[in-house]
Amino acid sequence: MADETRPTPPAAAEGSSSSGDRPASDRPASDRPASDRPASDRPSGERSSGDRPSGDRGERRPPRPGGPGGGPGREGGRKYFRRKKVCKFCVEKIEAINYKDVRLLAQFVAESGKIVPRRLTGVCTPHQRRLSTAIKQARNIALLPFAGRPM
């Protein structure tokens, strides 16, 4: 390696270049910086700062530590594993939801008296519709309260 060094011509020493031994015009296109190369010599994904579209903001930030779900200061990944919710009525094969079954309906009513949404309970859409009508019927004949206790 030491015997392969070439003497530096005086013109190259004056025009400081990044490769050191050849001026930018004598270097092959692959060794020149992207901004010095003509557009035809650049790879298709490579652009100079002047070619940048108006929406491009330059380099992207590196991803945050901790992975998905992990905020700053939280090492590792998620804290706990959340099991996929399944419909209680489908699993237990309950065909009809009876408005008189207060014990069952009360599981799907919050303390405030609101019907709990299906994204929280895991009940499928058809059963959630039947459940909400059964809860409303039970409210109308005073089996379930319309509102919870005042605070």
N, CA, C and O of each residue as an XYZ file, in Angstrom:
604
protein
N       0.809     -1.192      0.000
C       0.000      0.000      0.000
C       0.853      1.257      0.000
O       0.517      2.232     -0.672
N       1.956      1.246      0.747
C       2.797      2.427      0.831
C       3.501      2.693     -0.495
O       3.760      3.847     -0.836
N       3.818      1.618     -1.261
C       4.521      1.822     -2.517
C       3.579      2.249     -3.646
O       4.059      2.583     -4.730
N       2.280      2.251     -3.440
C       1.326      2.629     -4.465
C       0.998      4.122     -4.467
O       0.228      4.577     -5.313
N       1.549      4.867     -3.567
C       1.251      6.303     -3.511
C       1.812      7.004     -4.732
O       2.927      6.719     -5.171
N       1.030      7.926     -5.279
C       1.431      8.672     -6.461
C       1.798     10.097     -6.062
O       1.253     10.629     -5.094
N       2.691     10.700     -6.778
C       2.999     12.105     -6.474
C       1.811     12.975     -6.846
O       1.167     12.753     -7.871
N       1.529     13.945     -6.028
C       0.388     14.827     -6.249
C       0.774     15.923     -7.209
O       1.743     16.643     -6.967
N       0.016     16.072     -8.330
C       0.329     17.164     -9.249
C       0.034     18.511     -8.600
O      -0.851     18.584     -7.747
N       0.735     19.575     -8.966
C       0.549     20.877     -8.327
C      -0.853     21.425     -8.516
O      -1.340     22.122     -7.626
N      -1.537     21.148     -9.630
C      -2.894     21.663     -9.868
C      -3.887     21.015     -8.908
O      -4.823     21.669     -8.447
N      -3.689     19.728     -8.603
C      -4.618     19.025     -7.720
C      -4.442     19.485     -6.286
O      -5.416     19.529     -5.534
N      -3.227     19.828     -5.889
C      -2.988     20.267     -4.525
C      -3.670     21.597     -4.251
O      -4.137     21.837     -3.138
N      -3.733     22.473     -5.265
C      -4.348     23.771     -5.067
C      -5.874     23.666     -4.977
O      -6.477     24.315     -4.123
N      -6.501     22.876     -5.823
C      -7.964     22.724     -5.806
C      -8.328     21.602     -4.862
O      -8.453     20.458     -5.299
N      -8.504     21.886     -3.582
C      -8.720     20.839     -2.580
C      -9.910     19.977     -2.959
O     -11.010     20.480     -3.191
N      -9.680     18.685     -3.017
C     -10.740     17.739     -3.362
C     -10.860     16.708     -2.272
O      -9.958     16.555     -1.448
N     -11.979     15.992     -2.261
C     -12.218     15.028     -1.194
C     -11.388     13.770     -1.375
O     -11.024     13.150     -0.375
N     -11.063     13.349     -2.622
C     -10.278     12.141     -2.810
C      -8.792     12.400     -2.628
O      -8.055     11.469     -2.302
N      -8.327     13.613     -2.822
C      -6.956     13.971     -2.508
C      -5.984     13.808     -3.646
O      -5.132     14.679     -3.822
N      -6.053     12.729     -4.452
C      -5.037     12.537     -5.461
C      -5.438     13.027     -6.849
O      -4.558     13.215     -7.690
N      -6.735     13.245     -7.132
C      -7.178     13.711     -8.442
C      -8.174     14.837     -8.290
O      -8.965     14.829     -7.347
N      -8.163     15.816     -9.198
C      -9.190     16.861     -9.122
C     -10.558     16.284     -9.466
O     -10.655     15.215    -10.070
N     -11.623     17.005     -9.076
C     -12.994     16.524     -9.241
C     -13.323     16.234    -10.694
O     -14.083     15.307    -10.974
N     -12.768     17.007    -11.633
C     -13.091     16.797    -13.042
C     -12.446     15.531    -13.586
O     -12.969     14.933    -14.525
N     -11.297     15.101    -13.005
C     -10.609     13.897    -13.482
C     -11.154     12.624    -12.834
O     -10.921     11.528    -13.346
N     -11.866     12.748    -11.731
C     -12.390     11.565    -11.038
C     -13.531     10.940    -11.814
O     -14.253     11.653    -12.511
N     -13.720      9.616    -11.716
C     -14.891      8.999    -12.355
C     -16.167      9.483    -11.682
O     -16.130      9.943    -10.541
N     -17.299      9.383    -12.382
C     -18.574      9.915    -11.890
C     -19.000      9.259    -10.590
O     -19.644      9.904     -9.762
N     -18.656      7.985    -10.387
C     -19.082      7.297     -9.164
C     -18.358      7.827     -7.933
O     -18.885      7.722     -6.825
N     -17.131      8.407     -8.101
C     -16.377      8.923     -6.963
C     -16.725     10.365     -6.624
O     -16.411     10.830     -5.528
N     -17.367     11.079     -7.539
C     -17.724     12.470     -7.289
C     -18.945     12.564     -6.390
O     -19.793     11.672     -6.409
N     -19.052     13.630     -5.602
C     -20.272     13.816     -4.808
C     -21.484     13.964     -5.715
O     -21.346     14.380     -6.865
N     -22.671     13.630     -5.213
C     -23.896     13.639     -6.014
C     -24.194     15.022     -6.577
O     -24.729     15.134     -7.680
N     -23.853     16.084     -5.833
C     -24.155     17.436     -6.307
C     -23.261     17.828     -7.486
O     -23.647     18.678     -8.288
N     -22.048     17.209     -7.607
C     -21.143     17.527     -8.706
C     -21.447     16.727     -9.962
O     -21.066     17.128    -11.062
N     -22.133     15.592     -9.808
C     -22.423     14.733    -10.957
C     -23.589     15.287    -11.755
O     -24.497     15.884    -11.177
N     -23.588     15.104    -13.075
C     -24.770     15.474    -13.850
C     -25.928     14.550    -13.503
O     -25.711     13.432    -13.034
N     -27.158     15.008    -13.729
C     -28.347     14.245    -13.357
C     -28.394     12.887    -14.039
O     -28.931     11.937    -13.470
N     -27.839     12.771    -15.259
C     -27.870     11.500    -15.971
C     -26.962     10.461    -15.315
O     -27.211      9.264    -15.459
N     -25.907     10.885    -14.591
C     -24.991      9.945    -13.948
C     -25.460      9.483    -12.587
O     -24.952      8.489    -12.068
N     -26.414     10.176    -11.997
C     -26.878      9.819    -10.658
C     -27.817      8.628    -10.700
O     -28.556      8.460    -11.670
N     -27.802      7.785     -9.652
C     -28.809      6.733     -9.545
C     -30.184      7.360     -9.429
O     -30.306      8.520     -9.037
N     -31.222      6.605     -9.765
C     -32.568      7.161     -9.860
C     -33.086      7.725     -8.540
O     -33.848      8.691     -8.553
N     -32.699      7.158     -7.410
C     -33.210      7.639     -6.133
C     -32.412      8.772     -5.540
O     -32.829      9.363     -4.543
N     -31.260      9.095     -6.134
C     -30.368     10.091     -5.556
C     -30.655     11.463     -6.148
O     -30.799     11.607     -7.362
N     -30.737     12.478     -5.276
C     -31.030     13.835     -5.730
C     -30.062     14.805     -5.084
O     -29.531     14.547     -4.004
N     -29.841     15.907     -5.746
C     -29.064     16.960     -5.111
C     -30.027     17.880     -4.380
O     -31.243     17.734     -4.512
N     -29.506     18.815     -3.618
C     -30.371     19.690     -2.831
C     -31.250     20.555     -3.707
O     -32.337     20.942     -3.278
N     -30.814     20.882     -4.947
C     -31.607     21.710     -5.844
C     -32.761     20.940     -6.471
O     -33.753     21.544     -6.880
N     -32.645     19.583     -6.557
C     -33.685     18.759     -7.194
C     -34.820     18.430     -6.242
O     -35.835     17.876     -6.665
N     -34.676     18.752     -4.991
C     -35.607     18.298     -3.969
C     -37.009     18.856     -4.190
O     -37.160     20.058     -4.410
N     -38.062     17.992     -4.136
C     -39.423     18.520     -4.256
C     -39.777     19.346     -3.030
O     -39.118     19.249     -1.995
N     -40.814     20.154     -3.151
C     -41.155     21.098     -2.089
C     -41.553     20.403     -0.791
O     -41.350     20.969      0.283
N     -42.118     19.187     -0.852
C     -42.567     18.498      0.361
C     -41.463     17.750      1.079
O     -41.649     17.356      2.230
N     -40.308     17.536      0.437
C     -39.225     16.768      1.040
C     -38.489     17.635      2.057
O     -38.120     18.770      1.758
N     -38.280     17.112      3.235
C     -37.640     17.899      4.287
C     -36.225     17.440      4.577
O     -35.671     17.804      5.614
N     -35.626     16.662      3.708
C     -34.247     16.246      3.918
C     -34.173     14.914      4.632
O     -35.033     14.052      4.452
N     -33.146     14.751      5.439
C     -32.918     13.474      6.106
C     -33.952     13.234      7.192
O     -34.456     14.167      7.816
N     -34.252     11.964      7.400
C     -35.223     11.595      8.429
C     -34.519     11.353      9.743
O     -33.330     11.036      9.783
N     -35.270     11.506     10.816
C     -34.714     11.253     12.140
C     -34.611      9.755     12.376
O     -35.380      8.986     11.799
N     -33.667      9.326     13.218
C     -33.615      7.904     13.558
C     -34.803      7.550     14.449
O     -35.330      8.427     15.134
N     -35.241      6.290     14.458
C     -36.390      5.923     15.290
C     -36.075      6.089     16.766
O     -34.923      5.980     17.186
N     -37.098      6.349     17.537
C     -36.918      6.537     18.974
C     -36.605      5.211     19.650
O     -37.052      4.159     19.191
N     -35.840      5.252     20.736
C     -35.526      4.003     21.435
C     -36.758      3.449     22.129
O     -37.674      4.193     22.479
N     -36.774      2.148     22.322
C     -37.874      1.525     23.048
C     -38.844      0.798     22.149
O     -39.675      0.037     22.644
N     -38.772      0.999     20.849
C     -39.647      0.284     19.931
C     -41.067      0.796     19.980
O     -41.339      1.829     20.592
N     -41.989      0.071     19.331
C     -43.380      0.530     19.299
C     -44.014      0.454     20.683
O     -43.861     -0.543     21.389
N     -44.713      1.494     21.059
C     -45.382      1.510     22.349
C     -44.502      1.992     23.484
O     -45.000      2.265     24.576
N     -43.198      2.102     23.250
C     -42.288      2.540     24.308
C     -41.980      4.010     24.162
O     -41.495      4.442     23.116
N     -42.248      4.773     25.175
C     -41.979      6.200     25.119
C     -40.577      6.505     25.578
O     -39.790      5.590     25.821
N     -40.247      7.783     25.703
C     -38.918      8.145     26.180
C     -38.734      7.709     27.627
O     -39.630      7.874     28.454
N     -37.576      7.158     27.919
C     -37.291      6.715     29.273
C     -37.787      5.316     29.564
O     -37.536      4.784     30.645
N     -38.486      4.711     28.619
C     -38.999      3.360     28.838
C     -38.149      2.392     28.024
O     -38.176      2.419     26.794
N     -37.411      1.556     28.697
C     -36.549      0.604     28.004
C     -37.349     -0.635     27.638
O     -38.328     -0.975     28.303
N     -36.926     -1.304     26.581
C     -37.607     -2.518     26.149
C     -38.798     -2.190     25.285
O     -38.835     -1.135     24.653
N     -39.773     -3.076     25.248
C     -40.943     -2.899     24.399
C     -42.173     -2.589     25.217
O     -42.153     -1.735     26.104
N     -43.231     -3.285     24.909
C     -44.483     -3.055     25.615
C     -44.392     -3.623     27.019
O     -43.628     -4.551     27.285
N     -45.191     -3.045     27.915
C     -45.160     -3.505     29.292
C     -45.908     -4.820     29.486
O     -45.499     -5.658     30.290
N     -47.003     -5.001     28.748
C     -47.810     -6.191     28.956
C     -48.392     -6.662     27.635
O     -48.446     -5.913     26.660
N     -48.824     -7.906     27.617
C     -49.423     -8.484     26.422
C     -50.925     -8.366     26.546
O     -51.509     -8.797     27.541
N     -51.561     -7.777     25.527
C     -53.013     -7.627     25.537
C     -53.621     -8.723     24.683
O     -53.341     -8.814     23.487
N     -54.449     -9.552     25.291
C     -55.111    -10.630     24.569
C     -56.220    -10.064     23.696
O     -56.908     -9.121     24.088
N     -56.392    -10.644     22.506
C     -57.443    -10.194     21.605
C     -58.792    -10.524     22.231
O     -59.023    -11.637     22.704
N     -59.680     -9.523     22.223
C     -60.979     -9.700     22.857
C     -61.885    -10.526     21.950
O     -61.901    -10.345     20.733
N     -62.634    -11.431     22.565
C     -63.577    -12.254     21.814
C     -64.973    -11.990     22.343
O     -65.147    -11.612     23.502
N     -65.964    -12.192     21.491
C     -67.350    -11.937     21.858
C     -67.824    -12.991     22.854
O     -67.757    -14.189     22.578
N     -68.299    -12.545     24.002
C     -68.781    -13.453     25.044
C     -69.990    -14.240     24.560
O     -70.149    -15.413     24.899
N     -70.840    -13.599     23.773
C     -72.057    -14.249     23.300
C     -71.751    -15.304     22.242
O     -72.433    -16.327     22.177
N     -70.750    -15.072     21.425
C     -70.350    -16.058     20.420
C     -69.672    -17.257     21.078
O     -69.919    -18.400     20.693
N     -68.817    -16.997     22.071
C     -68.088    -18.073     22.741
C     -69.038    -18.966     23.530
O     -68.932    -20.191     23.473
N     -69.968    -18.356     24.268
C     -70.919    -19.128     25.079
C     -72.151    -19.560     24.291
O     -73.056    -20.189     24.839
N     -72.182    -19.221     23.006
C     -73.267    -19.582     22.090
C     -74.636    -19.159     22.618
O     -75.591    -19.937     22.625
N     -74.701    -17.902     23.059
C     -75.964    -17.322     23.513
C     -76.644    -16.727     22.289
O     -76.147    -15.765     21.705
N     -77.779    -17.295     21.902
C     -78.489    -16.842     20.702
C     -79.278    -15.565     20.977
O     -79.078    -14.551     20.308
N     -80.177    -15.616     21.964
C     -81.038    -14.462     22.258
C     -80.544    -13.770     23.518
O     -80.207    -14.423     24.506
N     -80.504    -12.450     23.474
C     -80.141    -11.669     24.648
C     -81.448    -11.179     25.256
O     -82.153    -10.362     24.665
N     -81.762    -11.687     26.446
C     -83.035    -11.383     27.092
C     -82.904    -10.104     27.921
O     -81.953     -9.947     28.687
N     -83.860     -9.198     27.761
C     -83.820     -7.937     28.510
C     -84.079     -8.150     29.998
O     -83.777     -7.267     30.802
N     -84.637     -9.310     30.388
C     -84.910     -9.585     31.804
C     -83.685    -10.135     32.540
O     -83.691    -10.214     33.768
N     -82.640    -10.513     31.807
C     -81.425    -11.056     32.422
C     -80.527     -9.896     32.868
O     -79.564     -9.540     32.189
N     -80.868     -9.316     34.030
C     -80.201     -8.110     34.522
C     -78.740     -8.386     34.866
O     -77.883     -7.527     34.657
N     -78.452     -9.561     35.384
C     -77.086     -9.890     35.781
C     -76.147     -9.878     34.560
O     -75.012     -9.410     34.651
N     -76.626    -10.387     33.438
C     -75.833    -10.386     32.221
C     -75.696     -8.976     31.654
O     -74.602     -8.564     31.267
N     -76.797     -8.242     31.606
C     -76.789     -6.893     31.025
C     -75.945     -5.917     31.841
O     -75.315     -5.018     31.285
N     -75.936     -6.097     33.150
C     -75.197     -5.181     34.028
C     -73.689     -5.232     33.773
O     -72.979     -4.280     34.097
N     -73.196     -6.325     33.197
C     -71.775     -6.428     32.891
C     -71.377     -5.463     31.773
O     -70.207     -5.096     31.656
N     -72.345     -5.053     30.953
C     -72.068     -4.210     29.799
C     -72.540     -2.771     29.990
O     -72.613     -2.002     29.032
N     -72.861     -2.411     31.241
C     -73.259     -1.048     31.582
C     -72.238     -0.513     32.581
O     -71.943     -1.169     33.579
N     -71.700      0.673     32.317
C     -70.721      1.282     33.206
C     -71.396      1.794     34.478
O     -72.623      1.861     34.545
N     -70.601      2.154     35.482
C     -71.143      2.671     36.742
C     -71.942      3.945     36.528
O     -72.890      4.230     37.260
N     -71.544      4.712     35.511
C     -72.265      5.947     35.222
C     -73.611      5.689     34.549
O     -74.417      6.610     34.418
N     -73.866      4.461     34.123
C     -75.116      4.116     33.465
C     -75.001      4.022     31.957
O     -75.966      3.655     31.287
N     -73.845      4.343     31.412
C     -73.652      4.303     29.961
C     -73.406      2.879     29.483
O     -72.866      2.048     30.214
N     -73.812      2.610     28.242
C     -73.523      1.321     27.615
C     -72.049      1.334     27.204
O     -71.582      2.258     26.538
N     -71.332      0.291     27.616
C     -69.896      0.215     27.341
C     -69.697     -0.105     25.857
O     -70.331     -1.032     25.352
N     -68.832      0.636     25.137
C     -68.632      0.392     23.706
C     -67.985     -0.961     23.433
O     -67.302     -1.525     24.288
N     -68.214     -1.466     22.229
C     -67.735     -2.794     21.887
C     -66.223     -2.876     21.776
O     -65.662     -3.963     21.916
N     -65.544     -1.762     21.528
C     -64.080     -1.812     21.477
C     -63.488     -2.095     22.846
O     -62.355     -2.565     22.946
N     -64.245     -1.812     23.908
C     -63.785     -2.119     25.272
C     -64.230     -3.501     25.730
O     -63.488     -4.188     26.433
N     -65.432     -3.916     25.341
C     -65.951     -5.206     25.801
C     -65.531     -6.359     24.913
O     -65.401     -7.487     25.390
N     -65.316     -6.101     23.623
C     -64.943     -7.165     22.700
C     -66.129     -7.872     22.088
O     -65.954     -8.888     21.415
N     -67.330     -7.368     22.300
C     -68.537     -7.984     21.751
C     -68.589     -7.678     20.254
O     -68.245     -6.576     19.828
N     -69.027     -8.671     19.451
C     -69.108     -8.450     18.007
C     -70.276     -7.512     17.678
O     -71.149     -7.276     18.513
N     -70.278     -6.992     16.470
C     -71.248     -5.961     16.071
C     -72.707     -6.413     16.178
O     -73.509     -5.686     16.765
N     -73.093     -7.580     15.639
C     -74.506     -7.971     15.750
C     -74.967     -8.142     17.197
O     -76.083     -7.762     17.552
N     -74.091     -8.723     18.033
C     -74.468     -8.913     19.440
C     -74.497     -7.584     20.188
O     -75.305     -7.409     21.100
N     -73.623     -6.641     19.813
C     -73.647     -5.324     20.460
C     -74.960     -4.608     20.167
O     -75.503     -3.925     21.035
N     -75.469     -4.760     18.949
C     -76.761     -4.147     18.599
C     -77.883     -4.730     19.434
O     -78.705     -3.995     19.983
N     -77.920     -6.064     19.531
C     -78.961     -6.726     20.341
C     -78.814     -6.382     21.815
O     -79.804     -6.212     22.526
N     -77.563     -6.282     22.269
C     -77.288     -5.949     23.667
C     -77.787     -4.552     24.000
O     -78.397     -4.350     25.050
N     -77.540     -3.593     23.130
C     -77.961     -2.217     23.409
C     -79.487     -2.100     23.424
O     -80.033     -1.361     24.243
N     -80.184     -2.814     22.536
C     -81.660     -2.762     22.575
C     -82.187     -3.428     23.842
O     -83.163     -2.956     24.423
N     -81.554     -4.519     24.278
C     -81.986     -5.204     25.513
C     -81.752     -4.306     26.728
O     -82.587     -4.266     27.631
N     -80.634     -3.591     26.762
C     -80.343     -2.674     27.876
C     -81.380     -1.556     27.907
O     -81.868     -1.180     28.973
N     -81.713     -1.026     26.725
C     -82.706      0.048     26.655
C     -84.087     -0.426     27.090
O     -84.818      0.317     27.746
N     -84.450     -1.650     26.734
C     -85.733     -2.210     27.188
C     -85.738     -2.390     28.700
O     -86.734     -2.103     29.365
N     -84.608     -2.872     29.244
C     -84.509     -3.074     30.694
C     -84.555     -1.735     31.437
O     -85.076     -1.672     32.551
N     -84.036     -0.701     30.859
C     -84.112      0.635     31.470
C     -85.555      1.131     31.501
O     -86.003      1.714     32.488
N     -86.277      0.889     30.403
C     -87.651      1.391     30.316
C     -88.584      0.747     31.323
O     -89.552      1.381     31.743
N     -88.328     -0.495     31.725
C     -89.185     -1.105     32.746
C     -88.495     -1.135     34.116
O     -88.862     -1.915     34.994
N     -87.483     -0.266     34.276
C     -86.813      0.001     35.555
C     -86.036     -1.189     36.114
O     -85.888     -1.304     37.330
N     -85.540     -2.074     35.254
C     -84.650     -3.135     35.723
C     -83.198     -2.643     35.805
O     -82.416     -3.116     36.630
N     -82.860     -1.698     34.947
C     -81.537     -1.072     34.966
C     -81.720      0.435     35.087
O     -82.703      0.978     34.583
N     -80.782      1.123     35.753
C     -80.913      2.594     35.867
C     -80.489      3.290     34.585
O     -79.621      2.807     33.858
N     -81.115      4.435     34.316
C     -80.702      5.258     33.189
C     -79.375      5.942     33.478
O     -78.554      6.112     32.576
N     -79.157      6.336     34.725
C     -77.935      7.019     35.123
C     -77.401      6.393     36.397
O     -78.141      5.793     37.176
N     -76.109      6.545     36.590
C     -75.482      6.008     37.792
C     -75.751      6.896     38.991
O     -76.507      7.864     38.912
N     -75.125      6.555     40.091
C     -75.284      7.345     41.319
C     -74.614      8.684     41.160
O     -73.534      8.766     40.575
N     -75.235      9.759     41.675
C     -74.574     11.078     41.585
C     -73.344     11.102     42.492
O     -73.320     10.482     43.555
N     -72.321     11.837     42.042
C     -71.073     11.893     42.821
C     -71.037     13.079     43.713
O     -70.061     13.279     44.436
